[in-house]
Amino acid sequence: TTSGNITLGVVTAADQVTLSSAGAITDTNAAANNITASTANLTAATNIATSGDPLETTVGTLNATANAGGVFIAEADAISLGTITATGVGNDVVVSNTTGDMTVGTVTAPDQVTLTSTAGAILDGNGATTNVVATTLSATAATGIDLDTTITTLTSANVTGTGNIDISDTAGGLTVTSATTTNGNITLTDVGNSIDRLAALRAAATASGFSISASALSGA
């Protein structure tokens, strides 16, 4: 659109759906699916959906940019997050999927990123490149979490089934509120931080009789 919002009912394509809004992209059909495609490319001048009413998608790959708002997506299947960006003070990115894995490229938000893979793992999709840039991160998965981050606070990393948590952060001062796996290992790497400060990471991370490791790659 050149003005106003895009309000979505159902959009379906075998290959690609591209939506660009001069305002917001919002959901008009409640919990019903909005987008079915191989790839969805979404751009909005403000928000993409809301925390109370996310866009429901069935896509293989998602790229989304909210230029002055948050991004809120509820995916049905396995998904690859290409580039997901929210801008503007206090805005968040919230993405969930109900089946399959979530493979993360780059997700950026000024405030909080929340990723939930109810039945699968949250996987690193870009090698050593940073996956999540935000103030805080909350990640929940059934079978493992593997991310490179630049964050201030790991609010929660929770594996509900059998799987490891492996998070490497480059912000140089990571606070961990909670890191829990039912059956697996937890590895937290805080690049550039001191070993003394990392003692708090060990205290905050909990596992049921399995390995907990927190380390610095450099620093005093």
N, C-alpha and C positions, 0 to 999 in steps of 0.2 A: 504494500500500500504506500501511497505518497502522503497520506494523512490518516489519522485515526488508528484503531486497533484491528487486529485480525482475531475473530472469535471462531474457534474451531469446533465443528461437529466431527465429521469423519472425512479423512483424506487418505486415499489409497493409491499406491503406484508400485509397479513391479520393480522399478529401479530406484529412482531418487525423488524425494520431495524437498523442495526448497521454498521456504517462506521467509519474507522480509517485511517487517512492519515498521511504520513510522511511529507507532505507539507500542502497545503491548501485544503479546500473543496469549490469548486466554482460552479456557475450556468452557464449552457451552453444553456438554452432555454428561456432566457429573462423572461417574466412575466408568463410563463406557470408553472404549478405545477411540483415540483421536487420529493417530497416524500409523499406517502400515506401509512399510517400504524397506528396501535394502539399506538405504542411507537417508537420513533426515538432516538437512541443514537449516537451522533456525537462527534468525537475526531479529532482534527487537530493539527499538529505541529506549524502551523501559524494561518491564519484566516479562519473562517467559513463564506463564502460569503463576500460581501462588502456592504458599505452603499448605493452605487448606484445600486447594483444588489443583493438583498438578496435572500436567498433560499426560495422558495414558498413551503409551507407544508400543508398537511391535516392530522394531527396527533392528538391523544388524549393527549399524554404525550411527552414532549421533555426534553432530557438531552443533554447538549452540552458543550464541553470544547475546547477552543482555547488556546493553550499553549504559543503562542507568537503572538497574534492577537485578533481581535474583533469577535463578533458573531452577525449576521444580519439575522433575520428570519421574514417572512411575512406569517402568518398562516391564513387559510380560516375560521376555525370554532372555537368553544370553545376549550381552551387548558389549560393543567396543565404544568407549568414549574417546573420540578423536580430540578435539579442542573444545572445552566447555569453559566459558568465561562469564563471570558476573562482575560488573563494575559499579562504583558508587558506594559511599560510606555505609557500612552496616548491612550490605547485601550478601546473600548466601547462595550456595549451590547445593541442592538436595537431589540425589539420584538414587533410585532403588530399582531392583529387579527381583522377580519372584522365582524364576527358574534359571538354571545355567550360571555361568561365570560372568563377572564384570571385569573387562579388560580396560585398564585406564591409560590413556595417553597423557594429556595435560588438562588439569582442572584448576581454575584460578578463581578466587573470591576474596574480597577485602575482609570479610568477617569469617564465616564458618563454611566448611565443606562437610557434608554428611553423605556417606556412601553406605548403602545397605544391599548386600547380596544374600537373600534369604536362604537359598538352597545351594549356593555355589561359593566360589572363591573370588576375592578381589585381587586381580593380577596386574603386575607391572607390564604395560604394553609398549614401553619405549626405551628399554635398556637402562642405561645409567642416567638418562635425562630425568629431571624432576617431574613427578606425576602430579603432586598437589602443592599449590602455593596458596596459603591462607593464614589467617590468624590462629584459627583452631580447626582441628580435624576430629571427626567422629566416624569410625569405620566399624561395621558389623558384617560378618560373613559366616557361612556355615563351615567352610573347609579351608580357610587360610586367608591371610592378608600379606601382600608383598608390595610395598610402596617406597618410592623415594620422595621425600617431602622437603619443603621449606615452610615450616610452621613455627609458631610460638608455643602452642599448647596442644598436646595430644589428649583431647578430652576423654576419648574412649577408643580402644581397639579391642574388639570382642569377637572371638571365634566360638561359635555356639556348639560346634561338633569337633571332629578330629582335624587338626590343622595347625600350622605354625603362624606366628606373627613375625614379620621381618620388616622393620621400618628404619630407613636411614635418612636422617635429617641434616640439612646444611645451614639452618638458620643460625647456629652457634649459641643456642641457649634454650634447650627444650625442657618444658615442664610436662610431666606425664601424670594425668589424673587417674587413669585406669587402663590397664592392659591385661586381658584375661583370655586364656584358651582352656577349653575343657580337657583337651588331650593333645599336647604338642609343645613346641619350644617357642620362647619369646626372645627375639634378638632386636635390641634397640641400639642404633649407632648414631651418636650425636657428633657430627663432624665439626671440629674446631672448638669443642667445649672441653672443660677440665674434668679430670677423673674425679676430683672431689665433688663437683657439682653433680656428676652422674650417679653418685651414691643414692640420690633421691629417686632416680629412675628404677634402681633395683628394688627399693622399698615399695614403689607404687605398682610395679608389675607383679602379677600373681599368676601361678600356674599350679596345676594339681600334680605335684611330684615330678615335674619335668624341668628342663633346663631353662634358666633365665639368664640372659646375657645383656649387659649394657656397657658400651665402650666408647671411647673417643679416638678418632683417627689422628687428631692433632690438638694442640693446646697445652696449657700449663699443667 
